[in-house]
Amino acid sequence: MSTLPARAERRCHNAVNPLHSCLFFSPDLGAELGKLGFEDPSAVYFATRAAAFGPVGAGTVTAT
């Protein structure tokens, strides 16, 4: 059982999601990753989403 207050995860999500969205949907991010060879917008999305996992396979990224 968690010791967090009820709906703490939702309050955190509401606070952090605008920052998260700025990164994922920023044209600057796509441009910078394009310089590294990421051309497909889906590849940019999944690369940034999976970066925090470290070296994992496609199955792990897909599952999350």
PDB file with one MODEL, atoms N, CA, C and O in Angstrom:
MODEL        1
ATOM      1  N   MET A   1       0.834  -1.173   0.000  1.00  0.00           N
ATOM      2  CA  MET A   1       0.000   0.000   0.000  1.00  0.00           C
ATOM      3  C   MET A   1       0.884   1.245   0.000  1.00  0.00           C
ATOM      4  O   MET A   1       1.883   1.308   0.717  1.00  0.00           O
ATOM      5  N   SER A   2       0.521   2.199  -0.783  1.00  0.00           N
ATOM      6  CA  SER A   2       1.280   3.443  -0.877  1.00  0.00           C
ATOM      7  C   SER A   2       0.961   4.371   0.293  1.00  0.00           C
ATOM      8  O   SER A   2      -0.155   4.393   0.813  1.00  0.00           O
ATOM      9  N   THR A   3       1.962   5.125   0.682  1.00  0.00           N
ATOM     10  CA  THR A   3       1.748   6.134   1.724  1.00  0.00           C
ATOM     11  C   THR A   3       1.460   7.509   1.117  1.00  0.00           C
ATOM     12  O   THR A   3       1.331   8.498   1.838  1.00  0.00           O
ATOM     13  N   LEU A   4       1.360   7.561  -0.204  1.00  0.00           N
ATOM     14  CA  LEU A   4       1.059   8.830  -0.870  1.00  0.00           C
ATOM     15  C   LEU A   4      -0.399   9.216  -0.642  1.00  0.00           C
ATOM     16  O   LEU A   4      -1.262   8.347  -0.513  1.00  0.00           O
ATOM     17  N   PRO A   5      -0.670  10.502  -0.595  1.00  0.00           N
ATOM     18  CA  PRO A   5      -2.065  10.930  -0.464  1.00  0.00           C
ATOM     19  C   PRO A   5      -2.875  10.509  -1.690  1.00  0.00           C
ATOM     20  O   PRO A   5      -2.327  10.295  -2.772  1.00  0.00           O
ATOM     21  N   ALA A   6      -4.158  10.398  -1.503  1.00  0.00           N
ATOM     22  CA  ALA A   6      -5.041  10.029  -2.613  1.00  0.00           C
ATOM     23  C   ALA A   6      -4.859  11.004  -3.770  1.00  0.00           C
ATOM     24  O   ALA A   6      -4.771  12.215  -3.567  1.00  0.00           O
ATOM     25  N   ARG A   7      -4.804  10.474  -4.964  1.00  0.00           N
ATOM     26  CA  ARG A   7      -4.698  11.222  -6.219  1.00  0.00           C
ATOM     27  C   ARG A   7      -3.396  12.018  -6.366  1.00  0.00           C
ATOM     28  O   ARG A   7      -3.327  12.949  -7.168  1.00  0.00           O
ATOM     29  N   ALA A   8      -2.382  11.660  -5.606  1.00  0.00           N
ATOM     30  CA  ALA A   8      -1.089  12.341  -5.724  1.00  0.00           C
ATOM     31  C   ALA A   8      -0.525  12.184  -7.129  1.00  0.00           C
ATOM     32  O   ALA A   8       0.067  13.115  -7.676  1.00  0.00           O
ATOM     33  N   GLU A   9      -0.713  10.998  -7.711  1.00  0.00           N
ATOM     34  CA  GLU A   9      -0.181  10.771  -9.061  1.00  0.00           C
ATOM     35  C   GLU A   9      -0.849  11.686 -10.069  1.00  0.00           C
ATOM     36  O   GLU A   9      -0.187  12.163 -10.991  1.00  0.00           O
ATOM     37  N   ARG A  10      -2.128  11.943  -9.925  1.00  0.00           N
ATOM     38  CA  ARG A  10      -2.833  12.826 -10.862  1.00  0.00           C
ATOM     39  C   ARG A  10      -2.350  14.268 -10.701  1.00  0.00           C
ATOM     40  O   ARG A  10      -2.171  14.969 -11.697  1.00  0.00           O
ATOM     41  N   ARG A  11      -2.141  14.715  -9.483  1.00  0.00           N
ATOM     42  CA  ARG A  11      -1.640  16.072  -9.264  1.00  0.00           C
ATOM     43  C   ARG A  11      -0.239  16.229  -9.849  1.00  0.00           C
ATOM     44  O   ARG A  11       0.083  17.264 -10.433  1.00  0.00           O
ATOM     45  N   CYS A  12       0.584  15.212  -9.692  1.00  0.00           N
ATOM     46  CA  CYS A  12       1.933  15.246 -10.263  1.00  0.00           C
ATOM     47  C   CYS A  12       1.850  15.286 -11.787  1.00  0.00           C
ATOM     48  O   CYS A  12       2.543  16.073 -12.433  1.00  0.00           O
ATOM     49  N   HIS A  13       1.007  14.440 -12.352  1.00  0.00           N
ATOM     50  CA  HIS A  13       0.825  14.406 -13.805  1.00  0.00           C
ATOM     51  C   HIS A  13       0.398  15.775 -14.321  1.00  0.00           C
ATOM     52  O   HIS A  13       0.950  16.272 -15.302  1.00  0.00           O
ATOM     53  N   ASN A  14      -0.574  16.376 -13.666  1.00  0.00           N
ATOM     54  CA  ASN A  14      -1.075  17.677 -14.115  1.00  0.00           C
ATOM     55  C   ASN A  14      -0.005  18.759 -14.046  1.00  0.00           C
ATOM     56  O   ASN A  14       0.000  19.681 -14.862  1.00  0.00           O
ATOM     57  N   ALA A  15       0.889  18.654 -13.091  1.00  0.00           N
ATOM     58  CA  ALA A  15       1.956  19.646 -12.958  1.00  0.00           C
ATOM     59  C   ALA A  15       3.080  19.431 -13.966  1.00  0.00           C
ATOM     60  O   ALA A  15       3.632  20.397 -14.493  1.00  0.00           O
ATOM     61  N   VAL A  16       3.421  18.186 -14.236  1.00  0.00           N
ATOM     62  CA  VAL A  16       4.587  17.863 -15.057  1.00  0.00           C
ATOM     63  C   VAL A  16       4.246  17.710 -16.543  1.00  0.00           C
ATOM     64  O   VAL A  16       5.110  17.930 -17.391  1.00  0.00           O
ATOM     65  N   ASN A  17       3.030  17.344 -16.868  1.00  0.00           N
ATOM     66  CA  ASN A  17       2.676  17.056 -18.254  1.00  0.00           C
ATOM     67  C   ASN A  17       2.948  18.212 -19.217  1.00  0.00           C
ATOM     68  O   ASN A  17       3.426  17.953 -20.322  1.00  0.00           O
ATOM     69  N   PRO A  18       2.674  19.470 -18.866  1.00  0.00           N
ATOM     70  CA  PRO A  18       2.999  20.546 -19.811  1.00  0.00           C
ATOM     71  C   PRO A  18       4.492  20.606 -20.158  1.00  0.00           C
ATOM     72  O   PRO A  18       4.845  20.890 -21.303  1.00  0.00           O
ATOM     73  N   LEU A  19       5.356  20.344 -19.195  1.00  0.00           N
ATOM     74  CA  LEU A  19       6.797  20.326 -19.475  1.00  0.00           C
ATOM     75  C   LEU A  19       7.146  19.158 -20.385  1.00  0.00           C
ATOM     76  O   LEU A  19       7.912  19.306 -21.337  1.00  0.00           O
ATOM     77  N   HIS A  20       6.588  18.019 -20.089  1.00  0.00           N
ATOM     78  CA  HIS A  20       6.792  16.804 -20.879  1.00  0.00           C
ATOM     79  C   HIS A  20       6.358  17.049 -22.326  1.00  0.00           C
ATOM     80  O   HIS A  20       7.075  16.699 -23.264  1.00  0.00           O
ATOM     81  N   SER A  21       5.191  17.646 -22.497  1.00  0.00           N
ATOM     82  CA  SER A  21       4.665  17.891 -23.838  1.00  0.00           C
ATOM     83  C   SER A  21       5.538  18.866 -24.613  1.00  0.00           C
ATOM     84  O   SER A  21       5.721  18.715 -25.821  1.00  0.00           O
ATOM     85  N   CYS A  22       6.077  19.863 -23.926  1.00  0.00           N
ATOM     86  CA  CYS A  22       6.969  20.818 -24.602  1.00  0.00           C
ATOM     87  C   CYS A  22       8.167  20.109 -25.212  1.00  0.00           C
ATOM     88  O   CYS A  22       8.615  20.468 -26.301  1.00  0.00           O
ATOM     89  N   LEU A  23       8.682  19.116 -24.525  1.00  0.00           N
ATOM     90  CA  LEU A  23       9.830  18.375 -25.049  1.00  0.00           C
ATOM     91  C   LEU A  23       9.431  17.469 -26.203  1.00  0.00           C
ATOM     92  O   LEU A  23      10.040  17.522 -27.272  1.00  0.00           O
ATOM     93  N   PHE A  24       8.423  16.646 -25.999  1.00  0.00           N
ATOM     94  CA  PHE A  24       8.057  15.667 -27.016  1.00  0.00           C
ATOM     95  C   PHE A  24       7.607  16.298 -28.315  1.00  0.00           C
ATOM     96  O   PHE A  24       7.862  15.747 -29.386  1.00  0.00           O
ATOM     97  N   PHE A  25       6.947  17.432 -28.248  1.00  0.00           N
ATOM     98  CA  PHE A  25       6.364  18.017 -29.443  1.00  0.00           C
ATOM     99  C   PHE A  25       7.120  19.243 -29.940  1.00  0.00           C
ATOM    100  O   PHE A  25       6.624  19.977 -30.794  1.00  0.00           O
ATOM    101  N   SER A  26       8.309  19.466 -29.412  1.00  0.00           N
ATOM    102  CA  SER A  26       9.121  20.594 -29.838  1.00  0.00           C
ATOM    103  C   SER A  26       9.761  20.316 -31.196  1.00  0.00           C
ATOM    104  O   SER A  26      10.388  19.272 -31.374  1.00  0.00           O
ATOM    105  N   PRO A  27       9.617  21.225 -32.154  1.00  0.00           N
ATOM    106  CA  PRO A  27      10.302  21.041 -33.432  1.00  0.00           C
ATOM    107  C   PRO A  27      11.820  21.080 -33.272  1.00  0.00           C
ATOM    108  O   PRO A  27      12.546  20.492 -34.073  1.00  0.00           O
ATOM    109  N   ASP A  28      12.300  21.771 -32.238  1.00  0.00           N
ATOM    110  CA  ASP A  28      13.744  21.828 -31.994  1.00  0.00           C
ATOM    111  C   ASP A  28      14.303  20.452 -31.656  1.00  0.00           C
ATOM    112  O   ASP A  28      15.398  20.096 -32.092  1.00  0.00           O
ATOM    113  N   LEU A  29      13.553  19.683 -30.882  1.00  0.00           N
ATOM    114  CA  LEU A  29      14.006  18.337 -30.528  1.00  0.00           C
ATOM    115  C   LEU A  29      14.144  17.482 -31.779  1.00  0.00           C
ATOM    116  O   LEU A  29      15.150  16.797 -31.961  1.00  0.00           O
ATOM    117  N   GLY A  30      13.137  17.521 -32.634  1.00  0.00           N
ATOM    118  CA  GLY A  30      13.202  16.764 -33.882  1.00  0.00           C
ATOM    119  C   GLY A  30      14.360  17.200 -34.758  1.00  0.00           C
ATOM    120  O   GLY A  30      15.018  16.369 -35.384  1.00  0.00           O
ATOM    121  N   ALA A  31      14.611  18.496 -34.803  1.00  0.00           N
ATOM    122  CA  ALA A  31      15.717  19.011 -35.618  1.00  0.00           C
ATOM    123  C   ALA A  31      17.060  18.538 -35.081  1.00  0.00           C
ATOM    124  O   ALA A  31      17.932  18.126 -35.846  1.00  0.00           O
ATOM    125  N   GLU A  32      17.222  18.599 -33.767  1.00  0.00           N
ATOM    126  CA  GLU A  32      18.486  18.159 -33.166  1.00  0.00           C
ATOM    127  C   GLU A  32      18.693  16.658 -33.341  1.00  0.00           C
ATOM    128  O   GLU A  32      19.796  16.219 -33.667  1.00  0.00           O
ATOM    129  N   LEU A  33      17.652  15.875 -33.130  1.00  0.00           N
ATOM    130  CA  LEU A  33      17.794  14.427 -33.314  1.00  0.00           C
ATOM    131  C   LEU A  33      17.926  14.071 -34.791  1.00  0.00           C
ATOM    132  O   LEU A  33      18.522  13.049 -35.132  1.00  0.00           O
ATOM    133  N   GLY A  34      17.375  14.905 -35.663  1.00  0.00           N
ATOM    134  CA  GLY A  34      17.556  14.702 -37.099  1.00  0.00           C
ATOM    135  C   GLY A  34      19.025  14.767 -37.491  1.00  0.00           C
ATOM    136  O   GLY A  34      19.461  14.054 -38.395  1.00  0.00           O
ATOM    137  N   LYS A  35      19.788  15.618 -36.814  1.00  0.00           N
ATOM    138  CA  LYS A  35      21.229  15.713 -37.061  1.00  0.00           C
ATOM    139  C   LYS A  35      21.950  14.422 -36.686  1.00  0.00           C
ATOM    140  O   LYS A  35      23.044  14.144 -37.177  1.00  0.00           O
ATOM    141  N   LEU A  36      21.322  13.636 -35.806  1.00  0.00           N
ATOM    142  CA  LEU A  36      21.908  12.358 -35.382  1.00  0.00           C
ATOM    143  C   LEU A  36      21.379  11.183 -36.196  1.00  0.00           C
ATOM    144  O   LEU A  36      21.728  10.032 -35.932  1.00  0.00           O
ATOM    145  N   GLY A  37      20.531  11.474 -37.193  1.00  0.00           N
ATOM    146  CA  GLY A  37      20.036  10.422 -38.068  1.00  0.00           C
ATOM    147  C   GLY A  37      18.602   9.996 -37.829  1.00  0.00           C
ATOM    148  O   GLY A  37      18.104   9.109 -38.522  1.00  0.00           O
ATOM    149  N   PHE A  38      17.925  10.602 -36.870  1.00  0.00           N
ATOM    150  CA  PHE A  38      16.518  10.280 -36.629  1.00  0.00           C
ATOM    151  C   PHE A  38      15.669  11.119 -37.574  1.00  0.00           C
ATOM    152  O   PHE A  38      15.537  12.329 -37.390  1.00  0.00           O
ATOM    153  N   GLU A  39      15.093  10.476 -38.586  1.00  0.00           N
ATOM    154  CA  GLU A  39      14.309  11.218 -39.571  1.00  0.00           C
ATOM    155  C   GLU A  39      12.811  11.024 -39.390  1.00  0.00           C
ATOM    156  O   GLU A  39      12.031  11.943 -39.638  1.00  0.00           O
ATOM    157  N   ASP A  40      12.411   9.857 -38.966  1.00  0.00           N
ATOM    158  CA  ASP A  40      11.000   9.545 -38.791  1.00  0.00           C
ATOM    159  C   ASP A  40      10.506  10.131 -37.464  1.00  0.00           C
ATOM    160  O   ASP A  40      11.122   9.882 -36.428  1.00  0.00           O
ATOM    161  N   PRO A  41       9.415  10.899 -37.466  1.00  0.00           N
ATOM    162  CA  PRO A  41       8.902  11.453 -36.210  1.00  0.00           C
ATOM    163  C   PRO A  41       8.610  10.386 -35.150  1.00  0.00           C
ATOM    164  O   PRO A  41       8.768  10.642 -33.956  1.00  0.00           O
ATOM    165  N   SER A  42       8.190   9.210 -35.574  1.00  0.00           N
ATOM    166  CA  SER A  42       7.949   8.128 -34.609  1.00  0.00           C
ATOM    167  C   SER A  42       9.252   7.686 -33.959  1.00  0.00           C
ATOM    168  O   SER A  42       9.272   7.367 -32.770  1.00  0.00           O
ATOM    169  N   ALA A  43      10.327   7.665 -34.717  1.00  0.00           N
ATOM    170  CA  ALA A  43      11.627   7.281 -34.161  1.00  0.00           C
ATOM    171  C   ALA A  43      12.082   8.301 -33.123  1.00  0.00           C
ATOM    172  O   ALA A  43      12.640   7.931 -32.090  1.00  0.00           O
ATOM    173  N   VAL A  44      11.846   9.582 -33.396  1.00  0.00           N
ATOM    174  CA  VAL A  44      12.187  10.631 -32.431  1.00  0.00           C
ATOM    175  C   VAL A  44      11.386  10.424 -31.152  1.00  0.00           C
ATOM    176  O   VAL A  44      11.937  10.489 -30.053  1.00  0.00           O
ATOM    177  N   TYR A  45      10.099  10.178 -31.293  1.00  0.00           N
ATOM    178  CA  TYR A  45       9.227   9.979 -30.130  1.00  0.00           C
ATOM    179  C   TYR A  45       9.704   8.802 -29.286  1.00  0.00           C
ATOM    180  O   TYR A  45       9.884   8.934 -28.076  1.00  0.00           O
ATOM    181  N   PHE A  46       9.907   7.659 -29.923  1.00  0.00           N
ATOM    182  CA  PHE A  46      10.286   6.473 -29.158  1.00  0.00           C
ATOM    183  C   PHE A  46      11.702   6.572 -28.595  1.00  0.00           C
ATOM    184  O   PHE A  46      11.972   6.057 -27.510  1.00  0.00           O
ATOM    185  N   ALA A  47      12.599   7.221 -29.312  1.00  0.00           N
ATOM    186  CA  ALA A  47      13.964   7.386 -28.797  1.00  0.00           C
ATOM    187  C   ALA A  47      13.966   8.225 -27.529  1.00  0.00           C
ATOM    188  O   ALA A  47      14.650   7.889 -26.563  1.00  0.00           O
ATOM    189  N   THR A  48      13.211   9.306 -27.525  1.00  0.00           N
ATOM    190  CA  THR A  48      13.175  10.152 -26.334  1.00  0.00           C
ATOM    191  C   THR A  48      12.398   9.491 -25.209  1.00  0.00           C
ATOM    192  O   THR A  48      12.739   9.649 -24.037  1.00  0.00           O
ATOM    193  N   ARG A  49      11.369   8.762 -25.556  1.00  0.00           N
ATOM    194  CA  ARG A  49      10.581   8.070 -24.533  1.00  0.00           C
ATOM    195  C   ARG A  49      11.403   6.978 -23.851  1.00  0.00           C
ATOM    196  O   ARG A  49      11.305   6.782 -22.640  1.00  0.00           O
ATOM    197  N   ALA A  50      12.208   6.273 -24.636  1.00  0.00           N
ATOM    198  CA  ALA A  50      12.961   5.135 -24.115  1.00  0.00           C
ATOM    199  C   ALA A  50      14.320   5.514 -23.542  1.00  0.00           C
ATOM    200  O   ALA A  50      14.965   4.678 -22.909  1.00  0.00           O
ATOM    201  N   ALA A  51      14.768   6.729 -23.741  1.00  0.00           N
ATOM    202  CA  ALA A  51      16.116   7.116 -23.309  1.00  0.00           C
ATOM    203  C   ALA A  51      16.359   6.861 -21.830  1.00  0.00           C
ATOM    204  O   ALA A  51      17.458   6.463 -21.441  1.00  0.00           O
ATOM    205  N   ALA A  52      15.366   7.081 -21.018  1.00  0.00           N
ATOM    206  CA  ALA A  52      15.539   6.900 -19.570  1.00  0.00           C
ATOM    207  C   ALA A  52      15.713   5.438 -19.168  1.00  0.00           C
ATOM    208  O   ALA A  52      16.199   5.151 -18.074  1.00  0.00           O
ATOM    209  N   PHE A  53      15.322   4.518 -20.039  1.00  0.00           N
ATOM    210  CA  PHE A  53      15.435   3.090 -19.723  1.00  0.00           C
ATOM    211  C   PHE A  53      16.860   2.574 -19.832  1.00  0.00           C
ATOM    212  O   PHE A  53      17.201   1.551 -19.240  1.00  0.00           O
ATOM    213  N   GLY A  54      17.690   3.278 -20.586  1.00  0.00           N
ATOM    214  CA  GLY A  54      19.023   2.750 -20.858  1.00  0.00           C
ATOM    215  C   GLY A  54      18.937   1.764 -22.014  1.00  0.00           C
ATOM    216  O   GLY A  54      17.978   1.794 -22.785  1.00  0.00           O
ATOM    217  N   PRO A  55      19.930   0.893 -22.139  1.00  0.00           N
ATOM    218  CA  PRO A  55      19.939  -0.040 -23.274  1.00  0.00           C
ATOM    219  C   PRO A  55      18.924  -1.171 -23.088  1.00  0.00           C
ATOM    220  O   PRO A  55      19.190  -2.145 -22.383  1.00  0.00           O
ATOM    221  N   VAL A  56      17.769  -1.032 -23.723  1.00  0.00           N
ATOM    222  CA  VAL A  56      16.730  -2.067 -23.694  1.00  0.00           C
ATOM    223  C   VAL A  56      16.293  -2.353 -25.122  1.00  0.00           C
ATOM    224  O   VAL A  56      16.569  -1.575 -26.036  1.00  0.00           O
ATOM    225  N   GLY A  57      15.623  -3.453 -25.302  1.00  0.00           N
ATOM    226  CA  GLY A  57      15.139  -3.837 -26.619  1.00  0.00           C
ATOM    227  C   GLY A  57      13.820  -3.171 -26.974  1.00  0.00           C
ATOM    228  O   GLY A  57      13.197  -2.497 -26.153  1.00  0.00           O
ATOM    229  N   ALA A  58      13.415  -3.378 -28.217  1.00  0.00           N
ATOM    230  CA  ALA A  58      12.170  -2.786 -28.713  1.00  0.00           C
ATOM    231  C   ALA A  58      10.956  -3.273 -27.934  1.00  0.00           C
ATOM    232  O   ALA A  58       9.991  -2.529 -27.762  1.00  0.00           O
ATOM    233  N   GLY A  59      10.995  -4.511 -27.464  1.00  0.00           N
ATOM    234  CA  GLY A  59       9.868  -5.051 -26.709  1.00  0.00           C
ATOM    235  C   GLY A  59       9.578  -4.263 -25.446  1.00  0.00           C
ATOM    236  O   GLY A  59       8.417  -4.037 -25.103  1.00  0.00           O
ATOM    237  N   THR A  60      10.622  -3.846 -24.758  1.00  0.00           N
ATOM    238  CA  THR A  60      10.443  -3.056 -23.532  1.00  0.00           C
ATOM    239  C   THR A  60       9.835  -1.701 -23.854  1.00  0.00           C
ATOM    240  O   THR A  60       8.931  -1.238 -23.158  1.00  0.00           O
ATOM    241  N   VAL A  61      10.325  -1.077 -24.893  1.00  0.00           N
ATOM    242  CA  VAL A  61       9.799   0.235 -25.283  1.00  0.00           C
ATOM    243  C   VAL A  61       8.342   0.109 -25.710  1.00  0.00           C
ATOM    244  O   VAL A  61       7.508   0.931 -25.332  1.00  0.00           O
ATOM    245  N   THR A  62       8.040  -0.904 -26.486  1.00  0.00           N
ATOM    246  CA  THR A  62       6.674  -1.117 -26.947  1.00  0.00           C
ATOM    247  C   THR A  62       5.732  -1.389 -25.783  1.00  0.00           C
ATOM    248  O   THR A  62       4.593  -0.920 -25.775  1.00  0.00           O
ATOM    249  N   ALA A  63       6.201  -2.136 -24.815  1.00  0.00           N
ATOM    250  CA  ALA A  63       5.359  -2.511 -23.673  1.00  0.00           C
ATOM    251  C   ALA A  63       5.018  -1.332 -22.778  1.00  0.00           C
ATOM    252  O   ALA A  63       4.039  -1.374 -22.034  1.00  0.00           O
ATOM    253  N   THR A  64       5.816  -0.289 -22.849  1.00  0.00           N
ATOM    254  CA  THR A  64       5.546   0.850 -21.976  1.00  0.00           C
ATOM    255  C   THR A  64       4.814   1.907 -22.728  1.00  0.00           C
ATOM    256  O   THR A  64       4.492   2.954 -22.165  1.00  0.00           O
TER     257      THR A  64
ENDMDL
END
